[in-house]
Amino acid sequence: MGIRGGITKTYAFDLRNVSEIATSLRTYLEENEIRVKGFVHCAGVSPISPLRLMDAAAIRDVLAVNVCSCLEILRVLTARRVNHSALKSVVLISSIASVRGTSGMSAYCASKGALDAAARALAVEMAPHVRINTVRPGALPTEILEKAGVSPEIAQDFREHPEAHGSLLGCARLSDVTALIRYLLSEEARFITGQCFTVDGGVTAH
Protein backbone atom coordinates (compact mmCIF):
# COMPACT_ATOMS: atom_id res chain seq x y z
CA MET A 1 0.00 0.00 0.00
CA GLY A 2 1.28 3.46 -0.84
CA ILE A 3 0.20 6.99 0.04
CA ARG A 4 0.71 9.86 -2.38
CA GLY A 5 -0.77 13.30 -2.00
CA GLY A 6 -3.06 12.11 0.82
CA ILE A 7 -4.55 9.39 -1.37
CA THR A 8 -4.18 5.77 -0.29
CA LYS A 9 -3.35 3.27 -3.00
CA THR A 10 -3.61 -0.49 -2.53
CA TYR A 11 -1.26 -2.94 -4.18
CA ALA A 12 -2.35 -6.60 -4.09
CA PHE A 13 0.01 -9.44 -4.92
CA ASP A 14 0.38 -13.16 -4.14
CA LEU A 15 3.70 -13.28 -2.28
CA ARG A 16 4.16 -16.96 -3.07
CA ASN A 17 5.18 -15.83 -6.55
CA VAL A 18 8.55 -14.58 -5.33
CA SER A 19 10.20 -14.47 -8.73
CA GLU A 20 7.59 -11.97 -9.98
CA ILE A 21 7.68 -9.56 -7.02
CA ALA A 22 10.51 -7.33 -8.21
CA THR A 23 9.10 -6.62 -11.66
CA SER A 24 5.54 -6.15 -10.44
CA LEU A 25 6.39 -3.88 -7.51
CA ARG A 26 8.89 -1.83 -9.50
CA THR A 27 6.28 -1.20 -12.19
CA TYR A 28 3.64 -0.24 -9.63
CA LEU A 29 5.89 2.25 -7.85
CA GLU A 30 7.08 3.86 -11.06
CA GLU A 31 3.64 4.13 -12.65
CA ASN A 32 2.17 5.73 -9.52
CA GLU A 33 5.26 7.83 -8.74
CA ILE A 34 5.37 6.48 -5.18
CA ARG A 35 8.38 6.82 -2.89
CA VAL A 36 8.40 4.50 0.13
CA LYS A 37 9.93 5.97 3.28
CA GLY A 38 8.79 3.32 5.79
CA PHE A 39 8.06 -0.35 5.19
CA VAL A 40 6.39 -2.95 7.44
CA HIS A 41 6.54 -6.59 6.36
CA CYS A 42 3.55 -8.23 8.03
CA ALA A 43 2.96 -11.20 5.75
CA GLY A 44 2.83 -14.71 7.11
CA VAL A 45 1.42 -18.18 6.59
CA SER A 46 1.51 -20.68 9.42
CA PRO A 47 0.21 -24.13 8.53
CA ILE A 48 -0.06 -26.39 11.56
CA SER A 49 1.19 -29.84 10.65
CA PRO A 50 3.81 -32.35 11.80
CA LEU A 51 6.86 -32.19 9.54
CA ARG A 52 6.33 -35.78 8.39
CA LEU A 53 2.99 -34.74 6.86
CA MET A 54 4.32 -31.68 5.02
CA ASP A 55 5.67 -31.83 1.49
CA ALA A 56 8.36 -29.69 -0.10
CA ALA A 57 5.82 -27.42 -1.79
CA ALA A 58 4.15 -26.52 1.51
CA ILE A 59 7.50 -25.73 3.11
CA ARG A 60 8.51 -23.59 0.11
CA ASP A 61 5.26 -21.63 0.38
CA VAL A 62 5.92 -20.80 4.05
CA LEU A 63 9.47 -19.64 3.33
CA ALA A 64 8.41 -17.76 0.20
CA VAL A 65 5.74 -15.69 1.94
CA ASN A 66 7.39 -15.25 5.33
CA VAL A 67 11.02 -14.65 4.30
CA CYS A 68 11.82 -14.54 0.59
CA SER A 69 9.07 -12.04 -0.25
CA CYS A 70 10.48 -9.67 2.35
CA LEU A 71 13.96 -9.80 0.87
CA GLU A 72 12.64 -9.26 -2.64
CA ILE A 73 10.54 -6.26 -1.60
CA LEU A 74 13.50 -4.73 0.19
CA ARG A 75 15.66 -5.33 -2.86
CA VAL A 76 13.25 -3.15 -4.84
CA LEU A 77 12.84 -0.48 -2.16
CA THR A 78 16.60 -0.04 -1.83
CA ALA A 79 17.13 0.31 -5.58
CA ARG A 80 18.06 3.96 -6.17
CA ARG A 81 16.53 4.11 -9.62
CA VAL A 82 13.20 2.89 -8.24
CA ASN A 83 12.77 4.37 -4.77
CA HIS A 84 15.37 7.15 -5.06
CA SER A 85 16.92 6.49 -1.62
CA ALA A 86 13.61 7.34 0.09
CA LEU A 87 13.55 4.30 2.40
CA LYS A 88 14.51 5.21 5.96
CA SER A 89 12.95 2.67 8.32
CA VAL A 90 11.85 -0.97 8.11
CA VAL A 91 9.96 -3.12 10.60
CA LEU A 92 9.65 -6.86 10.04
CA ILE A 93 6.93 -8.71 11.93
CA SER A 94 8.44 -11.86 13.34
CA SER A 95 7.00 -13.99 16.15
CA ILE A 96 7.95 -15.48 19.49
CA ALA A 97 7.89 -18.72 17.48
CA SER A 98 11.38 -17.74 16.32
CA VAL A 99 12.70 -18.35 19.84
CA ARG A 100 10.09 -20.73 21.26
CA GLY A 101 9.52 -24.21 19.87
CA THR A 102 5.95 -25.13 18.95
CA SER A 103 4.88 -28.61 17.88
CA GLY A 104 3.53 -28.79 14.34
CA MET A 105 4.96 -25.40 13.32
CA SER A 106 8.56 -26.22 12.38
CA ALA A 107 8.43 -24.46 9.00
CA TYR A 108 6.82 -21.36 10.49
CA CYS A 109 9.30 -21.22 13.38
CA ALA A 110 12.19 -21.63 10.95
CA SER A 111 10.88 -18.83 8.73
CA LYS A 112 10.53 -16.37 11.60
CA GLY A 113 14.01 -17.25 12.91
CA ALA A 114 15.34 -16.54 9.43
CA LEU A 115 13.55 -13.18 9.41
CA ASP A 116 15.21 -12.18 12.70
CA ALA A 117 18.64 -13.17 11.36
CA ALA A 118 18.07 -11.33 8.09
CA ALA A 119 17.10 -8.17 9.95
CA ARG A 120 20.34 -8.15 11.94
CA ALA A 121 22.43 -8.66 8.80
CA LEU A 122 20.53 -6.03 6.84
CA ALA A 123 20.80 -3.53 9.68
CA VAL A 124 24.57 -3.71 9.28
CA GLU A 125 24.40 -3.68 5.50
CA MET A 126 21.96 -0.77 5.19
CA ALA A 127 23.35 1.53 7.88
CA PRO A 128 23.42 4.44 8.27
CA HIS A 129 20.79 5.22 5.64
CA VAL A 130 18.14 2.66 6.61
CA ARG A 131 17.15 1.35 10.04
CA ILE A 132 15.69 -2.14 10.30
CA ASN A 133 14.18 -3.88 13.33
CA THR A 134 11.87 -6.79 14.04
CA VAL A 135 8.86 -7.10 16.33
CA ARG A 136 8.03 -10.48 17.86
CA PRO A 137 4.37 -10.61 18.92
CA GLY A 138 2.90 -13.41 20.96
CA ALA A 139 -0.57 -14.75 20.20
CA LEU A 140 -3.05 -12.00 19.40
CA PRO A 141 -6.82 -12.41 19.97
CA THR A 142 -7.74 -12.00 16.33
CA GLU A 143 -9.10 -14.10 13.52
CA ILE A 144 -5.48 -14.88 12.66
CA LEU A 145 -5.46 -17.65 15.25
CA GLU A 146 -8.35 -19.42 13.59
CA LYS A 147 -6.94 -18.81 10.11
CA ALA A 148 -3.72 -20.44 11.31
CA GLY A 149 -5.65 -23.60 12.06
CA VAL A 150 -6.33 -23.04 15.75
CA SER A 151 -9.80 -24.27 16.65
CA PRO A 152 -12.41 -21.64 17.64
CA GLU A 153 -12.50 -23.17 21.12
CA ILE A 154 -8.75 -22.76 21.66
CA ALA A 155 -8.80 -19.27 20.17
CA GLN A 156 -11.55 -18.31 22.61
CA ASP A 157 -9.54 -19.81 25.46
CA PHE A 158 -6.59 -17.58 24.48
CA ARG A 159 -8.87 -14.57 24.78
CA GLU A 160 -10.57 -15.55 28.03
CA HIS A 161 -7.71 -17.25 29.90
CA PRO A 162 -4.42 -15.74 28.66
CA GLU A 163 -2.67 -16.64 31.92
CA ALA A 164 -3.12 -20.33 31.10
CA HIS A 165 -0.99 -19.75 28.00
CA GLY A 166 1.82 -18.01 29.86
CA SER A 167 0.82 -14.35 29.63
CA LEU A 168 1.73 -12.32 32.70
CA LEU A 169 -0.20 -9.24 31.58
CA GLY A 170 -3.56 -10.55 30.48
CA CYS A 171 -4.95 -10.59 26.95
CA ALA A 172 -3.07 -8.86 24.16
CA ARG A 173 -4.54 -6.12 22.04
CA LEU A 174 -3.52 -5.36 18.48
CA SER A 175 -2.64 -1.83 19.57
CA ASP A 176 0.06 -3.25 21.86
CA VAL A 177 1.95 -4.21 18.72
CA THR A 178 1.00 -1.39 16.38
CA ALA A 179 2.12 1.27 18.88
CA LEU A 180 5.64 -0.18 18.87
CA ILE A 181 5.65 -0.42 15.08
CA ARG A 182 4.71 3.24 14.74
CA TYR A 183 7.47 4.20 17.16
CA LEU A 184 10.13 2.19 15.30
CA LEU A 185 9.13 3.77 12.00
CA SER A 186 9.32 7.27 13.45
CA GLU A 187 12.27 9.61 13.86
CA GLU A 188 11.97 9.11 17.63
CA ALA A 189 13.64 5.72 17.07
CA ARG A 190 16.47 7.21 15.01
CA PHE A 191 19.16 5.49 17.11
CA ILE A 192 17.63 2.00 17.08
CA THR A 193 18.50 -0.62 14.46
CA GLY A 194 19.23 -4.33 14.26
CA GLN A 195 17.06 -5.11 17.29
CA CYS A 196 14.31 -7.66 17.98
CA PHE A 197 11.48 -6.46 20.24
CA THR A 198 9.25 -9.02 21.94
CA VAL A 199 5.63 -8.07 22.68
CA ASP A 200 4.10 -11.13 24.31
CA GLY A 201 2.89 -10.14 27.77
CA GLY A 202 5.82 -11.93 29.35
CA VAL A 203 5.26 -15.37 27.80
CA THR A 204 8.93 -15.83 26.92
CA ALA A 205 10.01 -14.61 30.37
CA HIS A 206 9.19 -18.03 31.80
C-alpha positions in Angstrom: 0.0 0.0 0.0 1.3 3.5 -0.8 0.2 7.0 0.0 0.7 9.9 -2.4 -0.8 13.3 -2.0 -3.1 12.1 0.8 -4.5 9.4 -1.4 -4.2 5.8 -0.3 -3.4 3.3 -3.0 -3.6 -0.5 -2.5 -1.3 -2.9 -4.2 -2.4 -6.6 -4.1 0.0 -9.4 -4.9 0.4 -13.2 -4.1 3.7 -13.3 -2.3 4.2 -17.0 -3.1 5.2 -15.8 -6.6 8.6 -14.6 -5.3 10.2 -14.5 -8.7 7.6 -12.0 -10.0 7.7 -9.6 -7.0 10.5 -7.3 -8.2 9.1 -6.6 -11.7 5.5 -6.2 -10.4 6.4 -3.9 -7.5 8.9 -1.8 -9.5 6.3 -1.2 -12.2 3.6 -0.2 -9.6 5.9 2.2 -7.8 7.1 3.9 -11.1 3.6 4.1 -12.7 2.2 5.7 -9.5 5.3 7.8 -8.7 5.4 6.5 -5.2 8.4 6.8 -2.9 8.4 4.5 0.1 9.9 6.0 3.3 8.8 3.3 5.8 8.1 -0.4 5.2 6.4 -3.0 7.4 6.5 -6.6 6.4 3.6 -8.2 8.0 3.0 -11.2 5.7 2.8 -14.7 7.1 1.4 -18.2 6.6 1.5 -20.7 9.4 0.2 -24.1 8.5 -0.1 -26.4 11.6 1.2 -29.8 10.7 3.8 -32.3 11.8 6.9 -32.2 9.5 6.3 -35.8 8.4 3.0 -34.7 6.9 4.3 -31.7 5.0 5.7 -31.8 1.5 8.4 -29.7 -0.1 5.8 -27.4 -1.8 4.1 -26.5 1.5 7.5 -25.7 3.1 8.5 -23.6 0.1 5.3 -21.6 0.4 5.9 -20.8 4.0 9.5 -19.6 3.3 8.4 -17.8 0.2 5.7 -15.7 1.9 7.4 -15.3 5.3 11.0 -14.6 4.3 11.8 -14.5 0.6 9.1 -12.0 -0.3 10.5 -9.7 2.4 14.0 -9.8 0.9 12.6 -9.3 -2.6 10.5 -6.3 -1.6 13.5 -4.7 0.2 15.7 -5.3 -2.9 13.3 -3.1 -4.8 12.8 -0.5 -2.2 16.6 0.0 -1.8 17.1 0.3 -5.6 18.1 4.0 -6.2 16.5 4.1 -9.6 13.2 2.9 -8.2 12.8 4.4 -4.8 15.4 7.2 -5.1 16.9 6.5 -1.6 13.6 7.3 0.1 13.5 4.3 2.4 14.5 5.2 6.0 12.9 2.7 8.3 11.9 -1.0 8.1 10.0 -3.1 10.6 9.6 -6.9 10.0 6.9 -8.7 11.9 8.4 -11.9 13.3 7.0 -14.0 16.1 8.0 -15.5 19.5 7.9 -18.7 17.5 11.4 -17.7 16.3 12.7 -18.3 19.8 10.1 -20.7 21.3 9.5 -24.2 19.9 6.0 -25.1 18.9 4.9 -28.6 17.9 3.5 -28.8 14.3 5.0 -25.4 13.3 8.6 -26.2 12.4 8.4 -24.5 9.0 6.8 -21.4 10.5 9.3 -21.2 13.4 12.2 -21.6 11.0 10.9 -18.8 8.7 10.5 -16.4 11.6 14.0 -17.2 12.9 15.3 -16.5 9.4 13.6 -13.2 9.4 15.2 -12.2 12.7 18.6 -13.2 11.4 18.1 -11.3 8.1 17.1 -8.2 9.9 20.3 -8.1 11.9 22.4 -8.7 8.8 20.5 -6.0 6.8 20.8 -3.5 9.7 24.6 -3.7 9.3 24.4 -3.7 5.5 22.0 -0.8 5.2 23.4 1.5 7.9 23.4 4.4 8.3 20.8 5.2 5.6 18.1 2.7 6.6 17.1 1.4 10.0 15.7 -2.1 10.3 14.2 -3.9 13.3 11.9 -6.8 14.0 8.9 -7.1 16.3 8.0 -10.5 17.9 4.4 -10.6 18.9 2.9 -13.4 21.0 -0.6 -14.7 20.2 -3.1 -12.0 19.4 -6.8 -12.4 20.0 -7.7 -12.0 16.3 -9.1 -14.1 13.5 -5.5 -14.9 12.7 -5.5 -17.6 15.3 -8.4 -19.4 13.6 -6.9 -18.8 10.1 -3.7 -20.4 11.3 -5.6 -23.6 12.1 -6.3 -23.0 15.7 -9.8 -24.3 16.7 -12.4 -21.6 17.6 -12.5 -23.2 21.1 -8.8 -22.8 21.7 -8.8 -19.3 20.2 -11.5 -18.3 22.6 -9.5 -19.8 25.5 -6.6 -17.6 24.5 -8.9 -14.6 24.8 -10.6 -15.6 28.0 -7.7 -17.3 29.9 -4.4 -15.7 28.7 -2.7 -16.6 31.9 -3.1 -20.3 31.1 -1.0 -19.8 28.0 1.8 -18.0 29.9 0.8 -14.3 29.6 1.7 -12.3 32.7 -0.2 -9.2 31.6 -3.6 -10.6 30.5 -5.0 -10.6 27.0 -3.1 -8.9 24.2 -4.5 -6.1 22.0 -3.5 -5.4 18.5 -2.6 -1.8 19.6 0.1 -3.3 21.9 2.0 -4.2 18.7 1.0 -1.4 16.4 2.1 1.3 18.9 5.6 -0.2 18.9 5.7 -0.4 15.1 4.7 3.2 14.7 7.5 4.2 17.2 10.1 2.2 15.3 9.1 3.8 12.0 9.3 7.3 13.5 12.3 9.6 13.9 12.0 9.1 17.6 13.6 5.7 17.1 16.5 7.2 15.0 19.2 5.5 17.1 17.6 2.0 17.1 18.5 -0.6 14.5 19.2 -4.3 14.3 17.1 -5.1 17.3 14.3 -7.7 18.0 11.5 -6.5 20.2 9.2 -9.0 21.9 5.6 -8.1 22.7 4.1 -11.1 24.3 2.9 -10.1 27.8 5.8 -11.9 29.4 5.3 -15.4 27.8 8.9 -15.8 26.9 10.0 -14.6 30.4 9.2 -18.0 31.8 
